[in-house]
Amino acid sequence: MSLFSRLFGPKPSIEHPVFGKLALLRGKKAPFWMHDSYTQDDPSISVETVNEDPPSNEQVAFYQRIICDLDAAFAKVAPHVIPEYEKWIKRPFPNNWREAFLFAGIGVPLDGNGDNPWNLTFELRTDNKGFLFNCYFENGRVVHVGVDT
């Protein structure tokens, strides 16, 4: 296969019963499966893999644990996200996180193990600048919150 074909040709994809349509992308360290968001009710999902194997049952279970209780998921990142929100938006954080944010995405860790690197993304609702608050986890803890557009 030529370099041009590998870079610009069709990417392998699968239809997953939980994650929907996934395309296999090549990351810097390893490949990963990606589900792109097309609506507000459809979060972006990336699923780590070592090779081209589809997502594991453990990864599906991890994903379902997170999305079945988004309030608990936000509580994990709140001590880190709220100060960033107040710094960027220059006003107090609302009483309910859903007034400020929309759950926008998740990076499912390798083997569905929360000690491996993973992330949550929340999109800002309170303005139209498209800010995304990306919360990165390592060893089960938030290690960084990045804000981008």
JOURLIN-V618555 format. One record per residue. SS is DSSP state (h for helix, s for strand, l for the rest). D_LAST is the distance of its C-alpha to the last C-alpha in whole Angstrom. Layout:
SS;D_LAST  SS;D_LAST
//
This chain:
l;35  l;34  h;31  h;30  h;31  h;29  h;26  h;26  l;28  l;27  l;26  l;28  s;27  s;29  s;29  s;29  l;30  l;28  l;24  s;25  s;24  s;23  s;23  s;24  s;22  s;23  l;21  l;22  l;24  l;25  s;24  s;22  s;22  s;19  s;19  l;16  l;15  l;17  l;17  l;16  l;19  l;18  l;16  s;15  s;18  s;18  s;22  s;23  l;26  l;29  l;30  l;30  l;31  l;30  l;28  l;31  h;32  h;31  h;28  h;28  h;30  h;27  h;24  h;27  h;27  h;24  h;23  l;26  l;26  h;22  h;23  h;25  h;22  h;20  h;23  h;22  h;19  h;20  h;21  h;18  h;15  h;17  h;18  h;14  h;14  h;17  h;15  h;12  h;14  l;17  l;19  l;21  l;19  l;21  l;24  l;23  h;19  h;19  h;19  h;16  s;14  s;14  s;15  s;13  s;14  s;16  s;18  s;21  l;23  h;26  h;30  h;28  l;28  l;26  l;27  l;26  l;22  s;20  s;16  s;15  s;12  s;11  s;9  s;10  l;13  l;14  l;12  l;10  l;7  l;5  l;5  s;6  s;9  s;10  s;14  s;16  s;20  s;23  l;27  l;26  s;24  s;20  s;20  s;16  s;13  s;10  s;7  s;4  l;0
//
